[in-house]
Amino acid sequence: MKRFFFALMVAVSVLSIFQNVYAGEPGTSGFVFLRLGNGARASGMGEAFTAISDDATGIYFNPAGLAGIEGVELNVTHSEWLMGIRFEQLSFANEMFGGTVGLNFTGVYYGKMDRYENYPSLTPDGTFSPYDLAFSTCYGTDILPNLSIGASLKMIYEKIDFESATGWALDIGLLHKSMIKGLTLGASILNLGPQAKFVEEKFYPPFQLRVGASYRYANELLKGSLILASDAVFPNDSDAKLHLGLEYNYRTYISMRVGYKANYYVQGATMGIGVQYQKLRFDYAYMPLEYSVGNSHRFSLSVFFPGK
């Protein structure tokens, strides 16, 4: 426990060093698609996943969670976002090199948009299809029986019509299994990177500090297990957020999830379900948005190949 809090204080100190450099007004960060989460399981739990991160989608929330993966995992996630926006992700984790190596691809596709010239016109001058891409390479390992670390390096690309921007960012994570049975603590710094430039405008990636806790309770009366989780999220360009999540697993077959994201403008309650059969798991998350903005649906398919 002391080692974890020492490491957490180091992480907070690193964040504070960069805070004055990276801090900005709301909406000033770029590559904001990096804040859209990963996986229907975590989404159904309100993205309170920093202290869980026990599958391939945990690459997004806390790369230290990779250390707990045994064998090989593959996750494919599809999201139906607002106004026909598609959000696609592929996450892969393989136990090797004394830990676990992870790869992640994220793509956001905004569909076709009309192009207009600088002069006033009612007739579009063709169409274009903007998109955002990110590729991540990750590694997580145990440095003590109850303490894991992980890091992820991501390359980022954004394309809007004839203009584009490129950048890179680093994620660093810690995961600690407490002496209290079932209690896990986690912390991660996400999207720490230099300024990128789009046309003439410079911006930083949307980095944030996440601190979370999860508690897993299994009992025969429950006929399965219960996971409670919470995350405190500190973005560089807005107020702190609170994420809460609950997952009930009936045996190893069916999972039901609910969550809540506090201090967001249009986001709030979430819910989801998961069904697992042998080496396959299907997850679905429903994320309603307030003020008649619309609703978001997320689907995931995971394949597991346990290690020896």
C-alpha positions in Angstrom: 0.0 0.0 0.0 2.8 2.4 0.9 4.6 1.6 -2.4 1.5 2.4 -4.3 0.8 5.7 -2.6 4.5 6.7 -3.1 4.2 5.9 -6.8 0.9 7.8 -7.0 2.5 10.9 -5.3 5.3 10.7 -7.9 2.7 10.6 -10.7 0.8 13.5 -9.2 4.1 15.5 -8.9 4.9 14.8 -12.6 1.4 16.0 -13.5 1.7 19.2 -11.5 5.0 20.0 -13.2 3.3 19.9 -16.6 0.0 21.5 -15.4 1.0 25.1 -16.0 2.3 24.2 -19.5 -0.6 22.0 -20.6 -3.5 23.7 -18.9 -6.0 25.5 -21.2 -9.4 26.9 -21.4 -12.3 24.5 -22.1 -12.2 23.2 -25.7 -8.6 24.2 -26.3 -7.2 20.6 -26.4 -6.9 18.8 -29.7 -7.3 15.2 -30.7 -10.3 15.1 -28.4 -11.5 11.7 -29.8 -8.9 10.2 -27.5 -11.4 10.8 -24.6 -14.1 8.6 -26.1 -13.2 5.5 -24.1 -12.8 1.9 -25.2 -14.9 -1.2 -25.0 -18.6 -1.8 -24.3 -17.8 -3.4 -20.9 -16.1 -0.3 -19.5 -18.7 2.0 -21.2 -21.6 0.2 -19.5 -19.8 0.8 -16.1 -19.6 4.5 -16.7 -15.9 4.1 -17.7 -14.9 3.6 -14.1 -12.2 1.2 -15.2 -8.8 2.6 -14.1 -8.5 0.1 -11.2 -10.0 -2.8 -13.3 -8.4 -2.8 -16.7 -8.2 -6.6 -16.8 -8.9 -7.1 -20.5 -7.5 -5.8 -23.7 -9.6 -2.7 -23.7 -7.9 -1.6 -20.5 -5.1 -0.3 -22.7 -7.1 2.9 -22.9 -7.7 3.4 -19.2 -4.5 2.0 -17.5 -1.8 0.1 -19.4 -0.6 -1.4 -16.1 -3.7 -3.6 -16.3 -2.1 -5.5 -19.1 0.2 -7.3 -16.6 -2.8 -9.3 -15.3 -3.7 -10.7 -18.7 -2.7 -14.3 -19.3 -2.5 -15.7 -22.8 -3.9 -13.8 -25.8 -6.9 -11.5 -26.0 -8.5 -9.7 -29.0 -11.3 -7.2 -28.7 -13.2 -5.5 -31.6 -15.4 -2.5 -30.7 -17.9 -0.6 -32.8 -19.7 2.5 -31.6 -22.7 4.3 -33.2 -22.1 7.9 -32.1 -23.9 11.2 -32.8 -25.1 12.2 -36.3 -23.9 9.0 -37.9 -20.3 9.2 -36.6 -18.6 5.8 -36.5 -16.1 4.9 -33.8 -14.0 1.7 -34.4 -11.4 0.1 -32.2 -9.2 -2.9 -32.2 -7.3 -4.0 -29.1 -4.9 -6.9 -28.9 -2.9 -8.2 -25.9 -0.3 -11.0 -25.8 1.5 -12.3 -22.7 5.2 -12.2 -23.6 8.6 -10.7 -22.6 8.0 -11.2 -18.9 4.7 -9.2 -19.1 2.1 -8.4 -21.6 2.4 -6.5 -24.9 -0.6 -4.7 -26.2 -1.6 -3.0 -29.5 -4.5 -0.7 -30.1 -6.1 1.0 -33.2 -8.7 3.7 -32.9 -10.5 5.3 -35.8 -13.3 7.9 -35.8 -15.1 8.5 -39.1 -17.4 11.4 -39.5 -19.0 10.6 -42.8 -19.3 12.8 -45.9 -19.5 16.6 -45.5 -20.1 19.3 -48.1 -17.2 21.5 -49.1 -17.8 25.2 -49.7 -15.3 27.7 -51.0 -14.5 30.9 -49.1 -17.0 33.0 -51.0 -20.7 32.7 -50.2 -22.5 29.9 -52.1 -25.5 27.7 -51.8 -23.9 25.0 -53.9 -21.3 22.8 -52.4 -18.0 22.4 -54.2 -17.7 18.7 -53.7 -17.5 16.6 -50.5 -14.9 15.4 -48.1 -14.7 12.7 -45.3 -12.8 13.8 -42.2 -11.4 11.1 -39.8 -9.1 10.7 -36.8 -6.7 7.8 -36.2 -4.5 6.6 -33.3 -2.1 3.6 -33.1 -0.8 2.5 -29.7 2.0 0.1 -28.6 1.8 -0.9 -24.9 3.6 -3.0 -22.3 2.6 -3.9 -18.8 4.4 -6.0 -16.2 4.5 -6.9 -12.5 7.3 -5.3 -10.6 6.1 -6.7 -7.3 3.6 -9.4 -6.5 1.0 -6.7 -5.8 2.2 -3.8 -7.9 2.1 -3.5 -11.7 3.2 -0.8 -14.1 2.6 -0.1 -17.7 3.2 2.4 -20.5 1.7 3.1 -23.9 3.1 5.1 -26.8 0.5 6.3 -29.4 0.8 8.0 -32.7 -2.1 10.3 -33.6 -3.3 11.5 -37.0 -6.2 13.8 -37.9 -7.5 14.6 -41.4 -10.0 17.3 -42.4 -10.4 17.8 -46.2 -6.9 18.9 -47.5 -5.5 19.7 -44.0 -4.0 17.3 -41.5 -2.2 17.1 -38.1 0.0 14.5 -36.6 1.2 14.0 -33.0 2.2 11.5 -30.4 1.4 10.9 -26.7 2.4 8.7 -23.8 0.3 6.9 -21.2 1.7 5.7 -17.9 -0.2 3.6 -15.4 0.0 1.9 -11.9 -2.1 -0.9 -10.5 -1.9 -2.1 -6.9 -3.7 -5.1 -5.3 -4.4 -4.0 -1.7 -3.9 -6.2 1.4 -7.7 -5.8 1.7 -9.1 -8.8 -0.2 -10.8 -7.7 -3.4 -9.6 -4.1 -3.3 -7.5 -2.8 -6.1 -6.2 0.8 -6.6 -5.1 2.3 -9.9 -3.8 5.5 -11.3 -2.8 6.6 -14.8 -1.7 9.7 -16.7 -3.0 9.7 -20.3 -2.1 11.6 -23.5 1.0 13.3 -22.2 2.6 14.7 -25.3 4.0 17.8 -27.1 2.0 20.3 -29.0 0.7 19.5 -32.5 -0.3 21.9 -35.2 -3.3 22.0 -37.4 -2.9 24.7 -40.1 -1.8 27.7 -38.0 -3.3 26.6 -34.6 -1.2 24.8 -32.0 -2.7 22.6 -29.3 -1.8 19.9 -26.8 -3.3 16.4 -26.7 -6.2 16.0 -24.1 -4.1 14.6 -21.2 -5.6 13.7 -17.9 -4.9 12.1 -14.6 -7.1 9.2 -13.5 -7.3 7.8 -10.0 -9.5 4.8 -9.3 -10.5 2.0 -6.9 -12.4 -1.2 -7.5 -13.7 -3.8 -5.1 -14.5 -7.4 -6.2 -16.8 -9.5 -4.0 -17.6 -13.1 -4.8 -20.1 -15.2 -2.8 -22.1 -18.4 -3.5 -25.3 -16.6 -2.5 -24.7 -14.2 -5.3 -24.1 -17.1 -7.7 -21.3 -15.1 -9.1 -19.4 -11.9 -8.3 -19.9 -8.2 -7.9 -17.5 -5.4 -8.9 -17.8 -1.9 -7.6 -15.6 0.8 -9.2 -15.0 4.5 -9.1 -12.7 6.9 -10.9 -11.8 10.5 -10.3 -10.7 12.1 -13.6 -8.7 15.4 -13.8 -8.6 16.8 -17.4 -6.2 19.5 -18.4 -8.9 21.8 -19.8 -12.0 21.3 -17.7 -13.3 20.5 -14.2 -12.7 17.2 -12.4 -15.1 14.4 -13.2 -16.4 11.4 -11.2 -17.1 8.0 -12.7 -19.0 5.3 -10.9 -19.6 1.7 -12.1 -21.2 -1.6 -11.0 -20.9 -5.0 -12.6 -22.7 -8.2 -11.6 -21.4 -11.4 -13.1 -23.7 -14.5 -12.9 -21.2 -17.4 -12.9 -19.1 -16.8 -16.0 -22.0 -16.5 -18.4 -23.9 -13.2 -18.1 -22.9 -9.8 -16.8 -25.1 -6.8 -16.1 -23.7 -3.3 -15.7 -24.7 0.2 -14.7 -22.7 3.4 -14.3 -22.8 7.1 -13.9 -20.5 9.9 -15.2 -20.8 13.1 -13.0 -20.0 16.7 -13.9 -20.4 16.2 -17.7 -22.6 18.5 -19.7 -24.6 15.9 -21.7 -23.4 12.5 -20.3 -24.8 10.8 -17.2 -26.1 7.3 -16.6 -24.9 4.3 -18.6 -25.9 0.6 -18.7 -24.8 -2.6 -20.4 -24.8 -6.3 -20.6 -22.3 -9.0 -21.5 -22.7 -12.7 -22.5 -19.8 -15.1 -22.5 -19.5 -18.6 -24.0 -16.2 -20.4 -23.7 -13.6 -18.2 -25.4 -16.1 -15.6 -26.8 -17.7 -12.6 -25.0 -20.2 -10.1 -26.5 -20.7 -6.8 -24.7 -23.2 -4.0 -25.3 -23.4 -0.6 -23.7 -26.2 2.1 -23.9 -25.1 5.6 -23.2 -28.0 8.1 -23.4 -27.2 11.8 -23.7 -29.2 14.6 -22.2 -30.8 17.7 -23.9 -32.1 15.6 -26.8 -28.6 15.4 -28.2 -29.1 11.7 -29.0 -27.9 8.3 -27.7 -24.8 6.2 -28.2 -24.6 2.5 -28.6 -21.4 0.5 -28.2 -20.8 -3.1 -29.2 -17.7 -5.3 -28.4 -16.7 -8.8 -29.3 -13.8 -10.4 -27.4 -11.9 -13.6 -28.1 -9.7 -15.2 -25.3 -6.9 -17.7 -25.7 -5.8 -18.5 -22.1 -2.2 -19.1 -21.4 -0.7 -22.4 -20.1 
